[in-house]
Amino acid sequence: MRVRTARLRLRFYFVLSVILAGILLSPLLWHLSKMTRAQADYDFKTVATEISWVNRYAPFLDRWASFREVKLWLGLNLGPREGLEQELARYGDDRHRLWLVQFLLQDGKTSEAETKAGLISSESTRTLAQGLLALAQKDPEKAHGLLQGLTGLDEKEEFLRHLALMQVYLTLPDLERAQAEFTVLLKAEPHNPAVKMLEFNLALTRRDWDQALALSAELDQKIPPTPVYLVQKGLLQIYEGKLNPAVITQLGEFPQGKSYANYLLGIKALNQGDLGEGKRLLELASAQGLPGELALDAKSALTHTNERLRAQDSLAAITQGDGR
């Protein structure tokens, strides 16, 4: 009888402990499930919120590799970027080395990215990294040669290959092939903001301003702004005839932000017919430092502006000489 009573008591305590554990763990499991769903949908803000909750109420999970992976994924896509390069460098596998190459390319560190790409052991993954490097170095023909027909990649790497190829075709430009790559990307990851961004770039390349404006409104809700995106958005607003001052303010928060802002304001001045002010602002932006395509566009705009100013001076001289 005593043995039976002891067994019943033991069973009772076991069931009670299971119930209590379920009650205690249910909020954690709910937040982890929400974080996983948000990551699948590329809902960066929700992922960031759930990570903050876990860091506060379940910091022991930072020892869990899968949770650290989510934090790395968020850092690459949204930030914060402080310490992320060192964290990625701690890993010795090809996946994290590829992530590190992407991180370095985002920061414009092409030499470091080339070094890290050389450390990738898988030939296919290494070739993919070299293709991304060539694209960042403004060599779309080389990137195409490396990426087209590349096999032996996993699902995520294959998606990245198509993403890079679409950027190649937009740069060339080959809009028919860019559209074909976009179809593949949209089918693979319809919620990925990178796909939406390339759709936005495709609309810009096609000069489909209405679609670009609609896509810009969607992107504002999905991605953190980057300088290049803000410049694109600002140019669209200039096309509409109303540059939002908030774009200039946001650009000022980035390194070299003043050069981007002056470039936009210069284009706005030219668009309004104020050639002298446009010339001054574009020269200032160029002196402050602009990246690749913007530097070339500013140079081209300055050339045309100088030609128009010279034409105005010549016209004024002719008019004055004619007594008018």
Summary of the structure (lengths in Angstrom):
residues: 324
radius of gyration: 26.8
end to end distance: 123.4
largest distance: 126.4
contacts: 913
relative contact order: 0.04
helix: 80%
strand: 0%
